């Protein structure tokens, strides 16, 4: 299970303020805290500042990579901002994201190829987000076929079937769970990823819903997740479920996590 830390996002008030003020200490603390908690990628987003996105995104790349040795997930739909950020990135980055929308696909594909990135591919086409599992799986297939035909390796593709709130439509969770399973059946070498917290938007006790949905998603074949790795109970759930699903040889990750006090459990 690949963990992408979501906390450096300009939609969060204190992060937006830190980016605008170029408060390196706060941003670097967010980055190091997430890595210490288990993030293997750190997502960075400056999309709330459309006019200054290139300036702020490149600043984030340099600021964060001064203090961590993990790659970044560069979160932008702006191909120019992505190119500027990737030019400064050390190592192999992940780009979040591409779709089959013609204009966006054509703008971002050359950036992916030039910088040899992994990519989050969203199940969106020019008509928007399909309401059904079938629609999202169909777009996922188009993304895989198009990206591989254009030279992107299967192992570098992370399909996001797009988690939407169950508060809006009670079927939204089932749609994504079924999509994850069908995508993995059709394309075993392709990864699946999702932004977990959308599932609980608008509802009370959100962490309870997030943890339960994550467990169900792992059972269906989810490979990667964009989450807050500082949520200790959520991270504990990931470690525990991976052990139960046979993804932890000799349960060594589980045992090591227990020894380090990372499992939220009472004896």
C-alpha positions in Angstrom: 0.0 0.0 0.0 1.5 3.3 -1.2 0.8 6.2 1.1 0.6 9.7 -0.4 0.5 12.4 2.3 -2.2 15.0 1.5 -1.6 17.7 4.1 0.3 20.3 2.0 -2.7 21.4 0.1 -3.6 25.1 -0.6 -7.3 24.4 0.0 -6.4 24.2 3.7 -6.4 27.7 5.3 -3.2 27.5 7.3 -1.3 25.9 4.4 -2.5 28.5 2.0 -1.3 31.2 4.4 2.0 29.5 4.8 2.5 29.3 1.0 1.5 32.9 0.5 3.9 34.0 3.2 6.5 31.5 2.0 6.7 30.1 5.6 9.3 27.4 4.9 9.4 26.2 8.5 5.7 25.4 8.6 5.7 23.7 5.2 8.9 21.7 6.0 7.4 20.6 9.4 4.3 19.3 7.6 6.5 17.4 5.1 8.8 15.8 7.7 5.9 14.9 10.0 4.1 13.1 7.2 7.2 11.1 6.2 7.9 10.1 9.8 4.2 8.9 10.0 4.7 6.7 6.9 4.1 8.7 3.8 6.1 7.5 0.8 5.1 10.4 -1.4 4.3 13.9 -0.2 1.6 15.7 -2.2 2.0 19.4 -2.9 -0.7 21.7 -4.2 -0.8 25.4 -4.9 -3.9 25.4 -7.1 -5.8 27.9 -5.0 -3.4 30.6 -6.3 -4.1 30.4 -10.1 -2.2 33.6 -10.9 0.9 32.5 -8.9 0.7 28.7 -9.1 4.0 28.3 -11.0 5.8 30.5 -8.5 4.3 28.8 -5.5 4.5 25.2 -6.8 8.2 25.5 -7.6 8.9 27.1 -4.2 7.1 24.1 -2.6 9.2 21.6 -4.5 12.5 23.3 -3.4 11.3 23.9 0.1 10.0 20.4 0.8 12.9 18.5 -0.9 15.4 20.4 1.3 14.2 18.3 4.3 12.9 15.0 3.0 14.4 12.3 0.8 11.0 11.1 -0.5 9.5 11.9 -3.9 6.7 14.4 -4.4 3.2 14.0 -5.9 2.9 17.2 -7.8 -0.8 18.1 -7.8 -1.9 20.4 -10.6 -4.0 20.5 -13.7 -1.7 23.3 -15.1 0.8 21.8 -17.6 3.1 24.8 -17.3 3.1 24.7 -13.5 3.8 20.9 -13.6 6.7 21.4 -16.1 8.3 24.1 -14.0 8.0 22.0 -10.8 9.3 18.8 -12.4 12.3 20.7 -13.7 13.4 21.2 -10.1 12.3 17.9 -8.7 15.0 15.5 -7.5 14.2 11.9 -8.5 11.1 10.4 -10.0 7.9 12.3 -9.2 4.3 11.5 -9.4 1.9 13.8 -11.3 -1.6 14.3 -10.1 -3.3 14.3 -12.5 -4.4 13.5 -16.1 -7.8 12.7 -17.6 -9.1 11.7 -21.0 -10.4 15.2 -21.5 -8.8 16.0 -24.9 -7.3 19.4 -24.0 -6.0 18.3 -20.6 -4.6 15.0 -22.0 -2.8 16.7 -24.8 -1.3 19.4 -22.5 0.0 17.1 -19.8 1.1 14.0 -21.8 4.3 15.7 -23.1 5.3 16.7 -19.6 4.9 13.2 -18.4 7.1 11.9 -21.2 9.8 14.5 -20.8 10.2 13.9 -17.1 9.4 10.2 -16.9 6.8 10.5 -14.1 4.3 8.3 -12.6 0.8 9.7 -13.1 -2.6 9.7 -11.3 -5.2 9.2 -14.1 -8.7 10.3 -13.2 -11.9 8.6 -14.5 -13.1 11.8 -16.1 -13.9 12.5 -19.7 -15.3 15.6 -21.5 -18.7 14.8 -20.2 -17.5 14.8 -16.6 -17.5 12.1 -13.9 -19.8 9.1 -14.8 -22.3 8.1 -12.1 -21.9 4.4 -12.7 -19.2 1.8 -12.2 -19.4 0.9 -15.9 -18.7 4.5 -16.9 -15.7 4.9 -14.7 -14.2 1.5 -15.7 -14.7 2.4 -19.4 -12.8 5.7 -18.9 -10.1 3.9 -17.0 -9.7 1.5 -19.9 -9.4 4.5 -22.3 -6.7 6.0 -20.0 -4.7 2.8 -19.8 -4.9 2.2 -23.6 -4.0 5.8 -24.5 -1.2 6.2 -22.0 0.5 2.9 -22.9 0.1 3.7 -26.6 1.8 7.0 -25.9 4.8 5.4 -24.1 3.8 5.4 -20.4 4.6 2.2 -18.6 1.7 0.3 -17.0 3.6 0.4 -13.6 3.6 4.2 -13.8 -0.2 4.5 -14.1 -2.4 5.0 -11.0 -6.1 5.0 -11.9 -8.3 7.0 -9.6 -12.0 6.0 -10.0 -12.9 9.1 -8.0 -14.4 8.9 -4.6 -17.5 11.1 -4.2 -19.4 11.6 -0.9 -22.0 9.1 0.1 -23.9 12.1 1.7 -24.7 13.2 -1.9 -25.6 9.7 -3.2 -25.6 6.6 -1.0 -24.3 4.5 -3.9 -21.1 6.5 -4.4 -19.1 4.1 -2.2 -20.3 1.0 -3.9 -19.6 2.5 -7.3 -15.9 3.1 -6.5 -15.4 -0.3 -4.7 -16.7 -2.1 -7.8 -14.6 0.0 -10.1 -11.4 -0.7 -8.2 -12.1 -4.5 -8.4 -12.9 -4.4 -12.1 -10.0 -2.2 -13.0 -7.6 -4.6 -11.2 -9.1 -7.6 -12.9 -8.7 -6.0 -16.3 -5.3 -4.5 -15.8 -3.4 -6.3 -13.0 -0.2 -4.4 -13.6 -1.9 -1.0 -13.3 -2.2 0.6 -9.9 -5.4 2.0 -8.3 -5.4 5.0 -6.1 -8.0 7.2 -4.4 -8.5 10.3 -2.3 -10.1 8.7 0.7 -11.6 11.5 2.7 -14.1 12.5 0.0 -16.3 9.5 1.0 -17.3 11.0 4.3 -17.7 14.7 3.3 -20.8 16.3 5.0 -21.2 13.5 7.5 -20.4 13.2 11.3 -17.7 11.0 12.7 -15.8 11.2 9.3 -12.8 9.2 10.5 -15.0 6.2 11.3 -16.3 6.2 7.7 -12.9 6.8 6.2 -11.3 3.8 8.1 -14.1 1.5 7.2 -14.1 2.5 3.5 -10.3 2.1 3.4 -10.6 -1.5 4.7 -13.2 -2.3 2.0 -11.1 -0.7 -0.7 -8.0 -2.7 0.2 -10.1 -5.9 0.0 -11.1 -4.9 -3.6 -7.5 -4.3 -4.7 -6.6 -0.7 -3.9 -2.9 -0.2 -4.2 -2.3 3.4 -3.1 -4.2 6.1 -1.2 -4.0 9.8 -0.7 -4.5 10.4 3.0 -3.4 12.2 6.1 -0.7 9.8 7.4 -0.8 11.6 10.8 -4.2 9.9 11.4 -2.7 7.1 13.6 -5.9 5.0 13.7 -6.1 5.1 9.9 -2.5 4.1 9.5 -3.0 1.3 12.0 -5.9 0.0 10.0 -3.8 -0.1 6.8 -1.1 -2.1 8.6 -3.6 -4.5 10.1 -5.6 -5.1 7.0 -2.5 -5.7 4.8 -1.5 -8.4 7.3 -4.9 -10.0 7.1 -5.0 -9.9 3.3 -1.7 -11.7 3.0 0.3 -8.7 1.9 2.7 -8.7 4.8 5.1 -11.6 4.7 5.4 -13.3 8.1 3.5 -10.3 9.4 6.8 -8.4 9.8 5.4 -5.0 9.1 2.6 -5.6 11.6 5.0 -6.8 14.3 7.4 -3.9 13.7 4.6 -1.4 13.9 3.5 -2.9 17.1 7.0 -2.7 18.6 7.1 1.0 17.6 3.8 1.7 19.2 2.1 2.4 15.9 -0.9 0.1 16.3 -3.9 1.7 18.0 -5.1 -1.2 20.0 -5.7 -2.0 23.6 -4.5 -5.3 25.0 
